[in-house]
Structures are given as C-alpha cells and as structure tokens.
C-alpha cells in the first residue's frame, strides 16, 4: 500500500531494508504503475527457493514470488556465486537470466545493462552481499569473490543510462554486526546516493 501511494505521487521509490524479503511486496506494489517492468537483482544468492515446509516469505523466496507477477517482464540476477544455494538451477529453469561473477567480469557493467531492452522501465534490487565479503563485515550472508565497489557503482550507472529506473532497494545491511567504522552501512549509503 505504501508503494502504491508513493507511485501515485510520481516519485522514484527507494526502499531500504531489512532483509531481501522486502523486495517481494515492494515489487508487487509496482502493479499500480500500470506498465510492465524489468527487475534486475545484484546479489550473491538468487533468492529463488521453492516454497516448502511452511516457509514462503523469507529472504530466500522473494524472486520465487516476483517471477509469478504479470507486470514483471523479466528477472536478471547479477553476481550470483554462492556455494550454499541450489536455487540457481531452479531460477534458470524458470526463465530468469543468471550472470555469475565469471561472466560478469567478461561482459562488464555495460554488458549487464545491454541484457535489458533499452529505455524500458527497470526496478533495481541491491543486496549488499553483491559486494565481496572483505568489504561488508556487517552482512550475515557475505560471500567471497564478489564485486568491488567500483564494479557495482559502474553497473548501476550503466543501467541508469540504458533504462528508465522506476525504483530501487538496498537490503541485507546489519548495522549491529558491522565493525566500529560502520563500513558496511557507509558503502550501502554511498551506493544509493551515487545511483540516485
């Protein structure tokens, strides 16, 4: 409901998490936009787990739900590299585009933006663990071999030039786990500010 009200005021929606479970209801609210959108996710995990044993609204499920939404034209998942997740195969079989770190380093930020149709509406979901674990001590799900700050920043800049950004979220920052310099929170804020 908050998303629908905000979109009615013609704003660029920025949501700050929480864990990645917030993305499901936020993207659902974009039905009110009245046009189809593409969703691009920067993350180390696909968050595309099957719904089983009563678990359906965790931070492992948002893109499972988003895939079912009629107003979502495509899901592109960038930076996926977790050895703890078996959801990659399920996500690919469902028709989502997975870009692992090896492919990302081959195609670069401009190549990521070229995966989406130019000029079309795009929602961007950023999990802080898209960045390498050495940069984000305040994230419980950090993984090795992630993006540098510059790689993520440049990918977002390329998307902003290539597509019409209609909203974004930044998730999975846990300030209570961060080091004394608050570097994880700082990087998250810096990414959002530079993207805007």
Buried (B, 14 or more C-beta within 10 A) or exposed (E): EEBEEBBEEEEEBEBEBBBBBBBBBBBBBBBBBEEBBBBBBBBBBBBBBEEEEEEBEBBBBBBBBBBEBEBBBBBBBBBBBBEEBEBBEBBBEBEBBBBBBEBBEEBBBBBBBEBBEEEBBBBBBBBBBBBBBEBBBBBEBBBEEBBEBEBBBBBBBBBBEBBBBBBBBBBBBBEEEBEEEBBBBEBBBEBBEBBE
